[in-house]
Amino acid sequence: MKEGDREKSKPLRDAKLTARFRLLGVLPLTFFLAQAIHYWRLGQLGHMLWMCNIGNLVMAIGLFLGHAMLIRVAALWSIPGVVIWFRYVVMQWGLFGSSMSAHVGGLIVGLLVLRKVRVDRTAWLYCLGWFLILQLVSRATTPVEMNVNVSHTVYQGWQQIFTAYWKFWLVMTLLVAIGFWLLGLVLNKLWPARPAVSL
């Protein structure tokens, strides 16, 4: 193959890699749908608004569209999400197939795609903004007893420390902001964002 022919074939090869990368979105979409079927059978579709569940849908959309910030937000949220899930779901209720795929699978896909998408210094702000928006949506659309994204009442086990929901919410929001700022700092050192990410 001549040098000119080799150069002409390069963009096509890159395009195929890009399409293959975007197809990873099928995985988080599958995790999301498995959870949706699980909660639909239980008559508890409101639980689909939990950060990790909706995060899989956001990650799938981000991958399909090649939207770096959507991917970053969903992938970053999957990191503390798997810890919270293990503490408050697995330790209390045990393991469920769809729940494990949504959290562990979502984390694995998230870490894989972050290596390509990278992490910029503003990602933590988008994570915080997404948290606040999803809390408002959860508060407006889900029953109080579900307490989705802790949008209605003090989380179970914390009532002795926080006597009022607004105090709990303020501390939780501050911890989310600090936590994602630190996480973003670490991941930005590990996978610093390039000037433009081509997916």
BELLIN-V503224 format. One record per residue. N is the residue number from 1. RES is the residue in one small letter. PHI is phi as a letter, one per 30 degrees, with the letter a starting at -180 (* if undefined). PSI is psi in whole degrees, -180 to 180 (none if undefined). Layout:
N/RES/PHI/PSI + N/RES/PHI/PSI
//
This chain:
1/m/*/132 + 2/k/d/161 + 3/e/e/-42 + 4/g/d/-40 + 5/d/d/-38 + 6/r/d/-42 + 7/e/d/-37 + 8/k/d/-33 + 9/s/d/-15 + 10/k/d/-48 + 11/p/d/-37 + 12/l/d/-43 + 13/r/d/-42 + 14/d/d/-38 + 15/a/d/-39 + 16/k/d/-40 + 17/l/d/-39 + 18/t/d/-45 + 19/a/d/-41 + 20/r/d/-40 + 21/f/d/-44 + 22/r/d/-30 + 23/l/d/-15 + 24/l/e/-21 + 25/g/e/-21 + 26/v/d/-36 + 27/l/d/-58 + 28/p/d/-30 + 29/l/d/-40 + 30/t/d/-42 + 31/f/d/-43 + 32/f/d/-46 + 33/l/d/-37 + 34/a/d/-42 + 35/q/d/-40 + 36/a/d/-43 + 37/i/d/-43 + 38/h/e/-50 + 39/y/d/-29 + 40/w/d/-43 + 41/r/d/-33 + 42/l/d/-9 + 43/g/i/32 + 44/q/b/49 + 45/l/d/-19 + 46/g/e/-29 + 47/h/d/-13 + 48/m/d/-16 + 49/l/d/-3 + 50/w/e/146 + 51/m/e/-47 + 52/c/d/-36 + 53/n/d/-54 + 54/i/d/-25 + 55/g/d/-36 + 56/n/d/-39 + 57/l/d/-43 + 58/v/d/-41 + 59/m/d/-41 + 60/a/d/-47 + 61/i/d/-44 + 62/g/e/-41 + 63/l/d/-45 + 64/f/d/-39 + 65/l/d/-11 + 66/g/i/35 + 67/h/c/104 + 68/a/e/-42 + 69/m/d/-37 + 70/l/d/-42 + 71/i/d/-45 + 72/r/d/-48 + 73/v/d/-49 + 74/a/d/-42 + 75/a/d/-42 + 76/l/d/-40 + 77/w/d/-25 + 78/s/d/-21 + 79/i/d/-60 + 80/p/d/-26 + 81/g/e/-41 + 82/v/d/-32 + 83/v/d/-47 + 84/i/d/-43 + 85/w/e/-46 + 86/f/d/-43 + 87/r/d/-46 + 88/y/c/-11 + 89/v/c/-59 + 90/v/d/-46 + 91/m/d/-24 + 92/q/c/-37 + 93/w/c/-14 + 94/g/j/-175 + 95/l/c/139 + 96/f/b/141 + 97/g/e/-51 + 98/s/d/-35 + 99/s/d/-41 + 100/m/d/-42 + 101/s/d/-39 + 102/a/d/-38 + 103/h/c/-54 + 104/v/d/-45 + 105/g/d/-43 + 106/g/d/-39 + 107/l/d/-44 + 108/i/d/-48 + 109/v/d/-43 + 110/g/e/-46 + 111/l/d/-36 + 112/l/d/-46 + 113/v/d/-26 + 114/l/d/-29 + 115/r/d/-32 + 116/k/c/-44 + 117/v/d/-32 + 118/r/i/177 + 119/v/b/125 + 120/d/c/177 + 121/r/d/-10 + 122/t/c/-2 + 123/a/e/-37 + 124/w/d/-33 + 125/l/d/-40 + 126/y/d/-37 + 127/c/d/-43 + 128/l/d/-45 + 129/g/d/-42 + 130/w/d/-40 + 131/f/e/-48 + 132/l/d/-42 + 133/i/d/-46 + 134/l/d/-31 + 135/q/d/-44 + 136/l/d/-44 + 137/v/d/-43 + 138/s/d/-42 + 139/r/d/-36 + 140/a/d/-24 + 141/t/b/-10 + 142/t/c/153 + 143/p/d/149 + 144/v/e/-40 + 145/e/d/-24 + 146/m/d/-34 + 147/n/h/45 + 148/v/d/130 + 149/n/h/28 + 150/v/h/48 + 151/s/c/-5 + 152/h/c/-48 + 153/t/b/168 + 154/v/e/135 + 155/y/d/146 + 156/q/e/129 + 157/g/j/-12 + 158/w/c/3 + 159/q/d/-28 + 160/q/d/-25 + 161/i/d/-40 + 162/f/c/116 + 163/t/d/-17 + 164/a/b/142 + 165/y/d/-39 + 166/w/d/-34 + 167/k/d/-44 + 168/f/d/-47 + 169/w/d/-42 + 170/l/d/-47 + 171/v/d/-45 + 172/m/d/-44 + 173/t/d/-40 + 174/l/d/-42 + 175/l/d/-39 + 176/v/d/-46 + 177/a/d/-49 + 178/i/d/-44 + 179/g/e/-46 + 180/f/d/-29 + 181/w/d/-45 + 182/l/d/-44 + 183/l/d/-43 + 184/g/d/-38 + 185/l/d/-46 + 186/v/d/-48 + 187/l/d/-28 + 188/n/d/-33 + 189/k/d/-39 + 190/l/d/-48 + 191/w/b/72 + 192/p/d/140 + 193/a/d/140 + 194/r/d/164 + 195/p/e/-39 + 196/a/b/131 + 197/v/c/120 + 198/s/c/114 + 199/l/c/none
//
